[in-house]
Structure formats: C-alpha cells, structure tokens
Amino acid sequence: MSETYHLDALAFGPHPDDVELCCGGLLLNLADQGYQTGVVDLTRGELGSNGTPELRAEEAAAAGKVLGLSVRENLGLPDGWIHPWSGYEEPPAEKAAHSHLARVVEVLRRLRPELVLIPWHETRHPDHRATSELLTKALFFAGVRKFETDPPSERFVPRQVLYYQMRYRFHPSFIVDTSAVSERKMEAVHCYSSQFQRTNDTAATLINSNLALQALESRDRYYGAMLGVTHGEPYLCRNTLGMTDPLSFFRDNPFTQPHFFEVAP
C-alpha cells in the first residue's frame, strides 16, 4: 500500500525545547530546502523548575518561527507522567481511544509525515525514555487498521523513522552536516530564556548552568569534526539503510576530511 504524505518531516519532543536542542539543525536544513516540517511537543513542561506553561508556549512559538516550521502542536500530556499504555489498565479498555498512545497515533495519522524524528530510549530524564517508548509503540499501531482513535483515523506508516541523540551517546547510522544553520539553531534554543538564563529569581538547574549551552555546542562540533565540517547532528536507524547508487551518494556527500572516528560497538 502506497502512503499519501502531508508533511515532509515531523519531530516529536517530550518538552518544549528538546527538539531544538537535539534535532533543530536537521529541521532548519530541511526547511531551507523547501520541505514542510513540523514539531509535536508531548507536554507543556509544567514541572519545569523555571518558567510557566504559558511562557513555554510563547517560547515554543518563537522558536518555531526561527526553525521555519509549517506545523507546531502540543498534546498537553501530563509532564512527569508520560505513559505508553495509559488507558489500558483494565480490559475492556473504554479509555483506550483517549490514551497517550492513541493521542500520538491520531496525530501521526492526521499529519502523515514522510520522515519522523523521535528521541533514542537511552537517556537521563524519565520522561524522555517514556517518550521514546510511547512513540515507538505509536509508530507501530499507527499502521494497525483496527487500532481506534478519537476521532477515527485511517492507518498510516511513515517512510522512515530516525532516532535523535539526547544526553547518552549512541553509534549513529549517519551524521547530518548542520554547519550552515548552527547559528540559527542556537537562536532557536535561546528563545527558551526561561530555561537557559539563570538569574537571582530562577532555580539552579542543569540546563541553565554555565556549561549547558557550551556542552551543546561541543557536542555538535564533535559530530561535525567526524565529517570534517564545523557542526553536525547524529541520527540512528533501527533498520539497515540501503542505496541504489553509492557513487552518486558519495559524490553528493563527500566529507573526505574527518578529524574523529568511532569504533564499532
């Protein structure tokens, strides 16, 4: 069955700012090439030590403009309580169509993205791990015709799913050169001033420490150096990637001067 796609790429984030931090460069690259991109934030970040859900929404809207998004939505799932099987506690599951899982399946089927970006499951924050598990399940059940949502929706399977790296490293399937958009990526991140600026009125957190944004910059520079460019973002595919014309691929993506190398796991 051939799919009809509405969006070229859709990134899911546990909280507003996660997508900007981890795959903002790829989204900028795609938007610059004329692709239709979107972001779905699962929660409003209401448990954040600083800021308010209302302020985070304003910051997300500003960051979305920097990223050139065509769509940005927030599912309003409870921060701290993301649950891949909520609504399935007691069969028969009267609440199944309103579960976290069904909510994500519905948005996938409605927006119909060709490429989906989700967090890798090895991560520090419990919500980030739960988000990866929830999205992995939702991507499977989005293709199951009898899986019900409210409102009802038709089955859908994206062309490809990419996992993005958060605080735990993985061995990437490939790295995207984000050198040309690195400054705008940081501009999008800086839209979240409530999270990244430490003042006398804010609580001290990991992400508003003096090293937080330096660490982000260092990570992107490290992966860029693996290509021989200034900035890069790593992505992982669970399936093996194939190509029909290796020569054309390597002509378009030479990257012949890497400075760092990874060993096989």
N, C-alpha and C positions, 0 to 999 in steps of 0.2 A: 504494500500500500504506500503510495507516494504521499508525502505530507505537504500541506499548504502552510507556509510560514508567514507570520505577521511582523515579527521583529527579527533583526539580524542577530542580535546578541542581548542576553539578559543575565545580569549578575544578581545573586542573592546575598544579602548580608545579615548577620544576626542583629546588629545595631546600626543606626545611622553613624557613619564614618568608617566602618570596617571595609566596605568596598573601596572607598577612596584610598585607604591605606594599602590595600593588598592587590587590587587589580585596576586602579584608576588609570594607570598608564596604557593598558591594553584598550580600555574603553575610549580613552582620548584618541589613540591611534585609529580605532575603527570609525569613530565619529568624523575624524579628519578625512577619512577616505570616503565619506558619504553614507556609511552604514547607519541604520536605525538601531539605537542602543537604549537599554533601559536598566533600571535598578529596582529591586523589591527589597525593602528593609523589613525584617520579620517583626521587630519590636520597636517601641518608641524610645527605648533606653531609659525607662523611668526609674531604674535602680541605680543609674549613674550617680557617682558621688557629687558631681557638679552639674549645673545646668538644670533645665526642666524639659519635659517632653515637648512643650510648646516651642521653647528655644531651639531644641534639637531639630524640630520640624523646619523652622526657619533656616537653620544652618544647612540642613539637607537640601532644601530648595535652592539655596545659593550655590552649594557645591554641584548640584545637578546642572545648573547653568554653565558652570565652568567646564564640566565634563561633556557638555553638548548632548545631554540625554533627550531622547524623544518621550520617554515614559519614566516616572518615578512613583512608586506606590509604597504604602506602609500597611502591613497586615494587622498591626496592633496586637500581636500575640503577647502574652504576659512576659515581661523581662524577668529572667531568672527561672522561668517555668516552661520553657520550650520543651515539648514532649512529643516524640514521634508517633505515639499511639494514644494520645488523649482522645477521649470519646469512645474507646474500645474496652473500657474496664469491665462491663457486664454485657454479655450477649443476651438477647439480640441488641445490637448497638443502635438504639434510637438516635443517639447523638453523633453517629459516625459521620454524617454529611456536614457536621459543623466542627469536626475535629481539626486539630492543627494540620494533620496530614491532608485532609480533604480541602482545607483552605489553600494549601500550596498547590495541590493538584488542580484546583479550579483556576488559579492564576496562570499556571503553566498552560492549561488548555485554552484559556482565553487569550493570552498574549502570544502563544505559539512561537517561541523563539527558536531560531535555527541553531544557535550556539548558546549553551548555558554554562555559567561560571558559578561554582559553589566552593565553600571552604573545605579544605582537607580535614579529616577527622582527628588527626593528631594535633592537639592544640591545648593551650593553657586554660582558657576560660571554659567552664562547663557549658555555657550557652552556645559557644562556638562548636563544641563537639556535638551537642544535641542538634544544632542546626545542620551540620553535615549529615548526621544520621537521618534526620527528618527529610532533607532534600533528596538524599539517595533513595529513600523509600518512595517519596512522592514521584520522582522521575520514573520509577518502575510502574507504580499504579496509575500514573497518567496515561499509560499505554494499555491499561486493562479496561476493556469496553464496559464491563459490568460494575466497575468502581463508581459509586454515586457521589455527586457533589450537589451543593445548593448555591446557585441554580444549577440545573442539569447541564452537563457539558460533554462534548464528544472526545473520544480518546485522542491522545497526541503523544508523539515521540520526537524529541529534538534530533537534529543530525549528529551533534557531538556534545559531550559534557567534559568540561575542564575543571580540575580542582586547583584552587589557588592556595598559596602558602601563607600561613599566619606566623606564629612565633616559633613553631617547630619546623626544622628543615626537612625536606624530602629530596629524593633524587628526581629532578624534573625530567619530563618527557621532552620538553623543549623550553627555550627562553625567548621571550619577546623583547626586541630592541625598543626601549622606551626613551632613548636619549633625546629625541626631538620634542618630547612632551613632558620632560621631567620637571620643568619649572611650573607648568600648569597643573601637574599632578600635586605638587606641593601647595599651589594656590588653592586647589580644591580641599586639601587636608586642612589648611589654615582657616577655611570657612568655619570649622568647628572650634571657635575660640573658647567656648565654654569648657572644652575638654583638654585643649592643649596649652592654654595660657594659665600659668599659676600666679595668683595674686594673694593679697592678705585675706581675701574673703573666700578663697577656694580651698577645698581639701586637697592635701598632697596625694597624688596617685601616680601609678607607673607611667601613664601616658602624658602627664603634664610635668614629668621630671625633666631636668636639663638635657638628659641624654636621649629622650624618646624620639624626637624627630631626627637627631643625628644618627640614631640606630637605623631608622627607616632609610635615610639617605645612604648609609653604609651598606645596608642590605642590597639596595638597588644598584649601587656601584659595584659590589662584589659580583652580582649576576651579570651586570654589563661587562665586567672585565673577563668573564668566561667566554664572551663573544668577541672581545676586542673593541667594545664600544663603552660609552660612559655610564649608561644606565640600562637595566634590564629587569624583567619580572619572570619568575619561574612558574611553569604550569605542568600539571601531571594528568595523564590519561590512564584510565584503568585498562583500556583496550590497546592493543598494538596498532600504531599508526602505519598506514600504507601509503604508497605513492606510485603513480603510473609512469612518471617521467623524472627520475632522480637528477638527470643532468639539468633540466630546466629549473628544478627546485634549488640546486646548489648555485646556479647562475644568479638566481634572484636573491639568494640568501648566502652570500659568500662567507662572511665572518671568519676571515683567514688568519687573524692575529689575536687569538685568545691569550690571556695572561694567567688564568687559573684553570684547573682541571679537576674533575671529580672522578673517584674510583667507583667501580661497580659495587652495589650493595652486597 
